[in-house]
Amino acid sequence: MDTAAFKLETTVKDPNQTLLEVVNHILAMHPNLAPAVEEIALMAQGKDQTTLKRQREAHRAREAQLFQGLNTQEIFTKIYAERLWGHSGQAEHVFWSGTGSHVEATVRPYVSAVAGFLASLGDKPDVVDLGCGDFAVGAQLRPFCNGYVACDIVPPLVEFNRVRFRSLEVDFQLLNIATDPLPRGDVAMIRQVLQHLSNAEILGVVRQVEQNFKHLVLTEHLPSEPGFTPNLDKPTGRDIRMGIGSGIVLTAAPFNLKPLAERTLCEAAEAGGVIRTTVYQLA
Ligand SMILES: C[S@@+](CC[C@H](N)C(=O)[O-])C[C@H]1O[C@@H](n2cnc3c(N)ncnc32)[C@H](O)[C@@H]1O
């Protein structure tokens, strides 16, 4: 399918481009990578930790300014409308959930591991995809599920998905998963969604998921060093906790999820961290 074929390097077409032109081209398509590139440039210039810290704080202030006064629906609608997670350059990708939803090295092992888990349950389960985004990933898991409900908070995205994926018989619903009652199912899948939310919103999701589902398949972008401080709070927005050296761990405070069992399904290295998928068996 089109999404599986996407590679970041295909955006660079002219072999005579200078490195600076290539970097600028990639940044124009993926503006969310700018802070990481700025940081690499500062490190290459031998700048000290204080300069790096100041650069991170300036970035956080710019992010806060970008979304000031907006509610959660307005924030994610703006991100898609202004392509703040980048874009592929391909006309059919009207909505683009970011490279984490399209780069093969991340998506292929995920689909394979989650498909294996779903198959291990015996009967095909009813799945609820919470924060389905552009559905490039969910579409690949559809054959392994019985019923499939896919929820997102962005109205034009949900409308678009209903048309684009009509043949897959998916029930696309417009929901705020932090505050609206969730559809029922056997397995909840939440992929690279919580990492963008404030702790208060994550709590709203977690309390419902633990009551309504037998399993949770959760994917989060985390620092690769063990021993990072989990669950530092941040405002809901485009960025994730990697910039403050943190990441989401649902079994730690303030979420305190108490699963019957948990197991890592797969991991992929990305942007100085790791994208980890964990399956939780819920009480
Ligand atoms: C980075 S995208 C990930 C999309 C998809 N899960 C994937 O892995 O390709 C995060 C998605 O979560 C959605 N989202 C964020 N907060 C939400 C909320 N409170 N309720 C429903 N959807 C939400 C966003 O609109 C966005 O589409």
The ligand as an SDF file (V2000), in Angstrom:
LIG
                    3D

 27 29  0  0  0  0  0  0  0  0999 V2000
    0.4510   11.1560   16.1790 C   0  0  0  0  0  0  0  0  0  0  0  0
   -1.1780   10.8000   15.7360 S   0  0  0  0  0  0  0  0  0  0  0  0
   -1.1480    9.0180   15.7390 C   0  0  0  0  0  0  0  0  0  0  0  0
   -2.1700    8.4230   14.8130 C   0  0  0  0  0  0  0  0  0  0  0  0
   -2.2260    6.8960   14.7600 C   0  0  0  0  0  0  0  0  0  0  0  0
   -2.5540    6.3290   16.0480 N   0  0  0  0  0  0  0  0  0  0  0  0
   -0.9270    6.3270   14.2370 C   0  0  0  0  0  0  0  0  0  0  0  0
   -0.1560    5.7550   15.0000 O   0  0  0  0  0  0  0  0  0  0  0  0
   -0.6840    6.4670   13.0320 O   0  0  0  0  0  0  0  0  0  0  0  0
   -2.1420   11.1680   17.2040 C   0  0  0  0  0  0  0  0  0  0  0  0
   -3.6390   11.2200   16.9010 C   0  0  0  0  0  0  0  0  0  0  0  0
   -4.3610   11.2860   18.1410 O   0  0  0  0  0  0  0  0  0  0  0  0
   -5.4720   12.1320   17.9560 C   0  0  0  0  0  0  0  0  0  0  0  0
   -5.9130   12.6310   19.2770 N   0  0  0  0  0  0  0  0  0  0  0  0
   -5.2200   13.3930   20.1390 C   0  0  0  0  0  0  0  0  0  0  0  0
   -5.9480   13.6590   21.2450 N   0  0  0  0  0  0  0  0  0  0  0  0
   -7.1360   13.0380   21.0840 C   0  0  0  0  0  0  0  0  0  0  0  0
   -8.3090   12.9490   21.8830 C   0  0  0  0  0  0  0  0  0  0  0  0
   -8.3900   13.5510   23.0790 N   0  0  0  0  0  0  0  0  0  0  0  0
   -9.3540   12.2280   21.4110 N   0  0  0  0  0  0  0  0  0  0  0  0
   -9.2710   11.6120   20.1960 C   0  0  0  0  0  0  0  0  0  0  0  0
   -8.1850   11.6610   19.3900 N   0  0  0  0  0  0  0  0  0  0  0  0
   -7.1220   12.3660   19.8280 C   0  0  0  0  0  0  0  0  0  0  0  0
   -4.9380   13.2270   17.0480 C   0  0  0  0  0  0  0  0  0  0  0  0
   -5.9520   13.9480   16.3980 O   0  0  0  0  0  0  0  0  0  0  0  0
   -4.0660   12.4180   16.0930 C   0  0  0  0  0  0  0  0  0  0  0  0
   -4.7890   12.0270   14.9640 O   0  0  0  0  0  0  0  0  0  0  0  0
  1  2  1  0
  2  3  1  0
  2 10  1  0
  3  4  1  0
  4  5  1  0
  5  6  1  0
  5  7  1  0
  7  8  2  0
  7  9  1  0
 10 11  1  0
 11 12  1  0
 11 26  1  0
 12 13  1  0
 13 14  1  0
 13 24  1  0
 14 15  1  0
 14 23  1  0
 15 16  2  0
 16 17  1  0
 17 18  1  0
 17 23  2  0
 18 19  1  0
 18 20  2  0
 20 21  1  0
 21 22  2  0
 22 23  1  0
 24 25  1  0
 24 26  1  0
 26 27  1  0
M  CHG  2   2   1   9  -1
M  END
$$$$
